[in-house]
Amino acid sequence: MSRPLTPGGGPATPERYVCGAVAALPLRLVSLALEITPGERGHPLDVATRLRCVLERHTDGPHSDLVREVGRSAGEVWTQWEDGGPPEYVCLLPDCPADNGEPGGANEACTLYEGHSGAHSYHCADAACPDAACPDAACADPACADDEDAPGTRTEPVPR
């Protein structure tokens, strides 16, 4: 029996991968990512600064990545950037309401923002990081490395 499809997606296949384009969040946007959620206290270490596009591979339109999880129903803080340029803004976007429709523990929500382009997150594999438990030494993507000082590592928000 095949998995039901949702708008904008299909099952993860070798043709469906996350984009993976990288960028660095400018310092001025780190401050802004904290300021646009005044009801949610935060620390600069709560803001991801090494970014990697999490949308389905695409040839046009902006790249996107989650910058800060604020843990509220209003959404999360995201940034976007164009090829070859740095992010120029951060914004609070509502969470995508889609899920894969699977019963019980197999149900997986889309981790992107509402209205995102391309497939939902649960339809896209990460070619550079195929192991869901990544970061891991076998991962081929230096952006997933767990060595904080390695070039290209990603600074993740620190859970509070």
N, C-alpha and C positions, 0 to 999 in steps of 0.2 A: 504494500500500500504506500502511495507516495504522500509526502508531507504537503499539507495545504499551503498554497502560496499567498503572500500578503502583498498589498500594493507596493510597488517599487522594488520587489525582490523575488528571489527564488532560492532554492537550497544552495548552500555553499558548494561551489565547484571550482575546478582549476581556473575558470574564467573569472571568478569573483574573488578579488583580493582587495585589501585596504590599500590606499594610495601610498602612504609612507613618506611623502615629501616632508622635509625637515626645515625648521626655522628656529630662531631664538626669540623669546619674548623680551622686548626692551624693558629696562628698569622702570621707566615711567608707567608702563602698563601693569607692572607688578603692583605698584601702589594703587592704580585705578581699579584693578581686580579686587582689591580689598575695600576700596571706598564705595563701589557701586552696590555693596551689600551691607549697608550700615547696621542692620539688625543682626548680622551674623559676624561675630568677632572672628578675627583671623590674624595670622602671622605671615610675614613674607615667605616663610618656608611652606606655607599651605598652597602656594601658587607654583604651578609647573612652568618652568622657564625654557626647557629644551623640548620643543614641540615636534610632533609627527602627525601628519594628516591621517585621520581615522575614517575618512569617507571612503566609499568604494572608488577604485582607480578611476580617474577622470582626466580628460584632456582640456577641459575648459572650466571656468568658474574658480572661485577661491578654494583654498585648502582650509581645513578646520581642525581644531583640537580643543579638548577640554582643558581649561586653565585652572579652574578652582571648583571643587565640590562644596556646595554650601548646605546640602542636606535639608532642603526645604522644598515644598511643593511648587514654588515659583520657578524652579529650574536651576540651572548651573551656569557658571561663568565660562564663556567660550571666546576664542579669538579666531580670526580668519586672516589669510594672507595670500598674495598672488605669487606665482613662480618668480624666484629671484629677488623678492622683496621681503622685508620684515613685516610682522603684524603691525597694524596701525591703530587698532582699537580692540577693546574687550566689550562683551555685552552679556547680559543675563538673558538666556533663552530657555523656554520651557522644555521639559523632557519629551522625547518622542513617546507617544502613547502605545506604540505597537509592541506586540509580543508574538512569539512564534506559534502560539496556540496549542502547544504540547501539554498534556495533562501532568499534574503533580510537579515533582522535582525536575522534570525535563523542560518545564516552561522557562523561557528566557526572554527577558525584556530587551528592547533595542536600547543601546546605551548612548545614542546620539540625541540631537535636539529635534524638536518638532519642525517638520518641513524640510529636513535635510535632503540633499540631492543623493541620488543613487540608492542602492539597496540598504536595507536595515542591517545593523551591525552583526546580528546573528546569522546573516546570509554570507558574510565575507570572511574568508580566511586571511590570515596574515602570513604571506609567503616567507617573510624574514623571520618570523617567530611562530612556528607551527605549534609549539607546546603551550597549552593553556596555563601551565604553571610557570611560564617565563616571568621574570628573568632567570636564565639558567645558562650554565657554561656551554651547552651545546647549541645555543641560539646563534644564528648566523648574523643577526642584526646588532651592530655596536650600540645602537640607540637603546637596546634592552639590557646592556651590560649592567651588572650589579656593582661594578667598580666606579664609585662616584667621581674619581679623578680621570677616568678614561675619556679621551675625546669622543664627542658624539653621545655621551650618556644622557639620559633623560632624567630630569629632576621632577619627581612625582610629588603631588601634595602629600603632606604628612598627616595621617589620620589623627584626629583629636578625640 
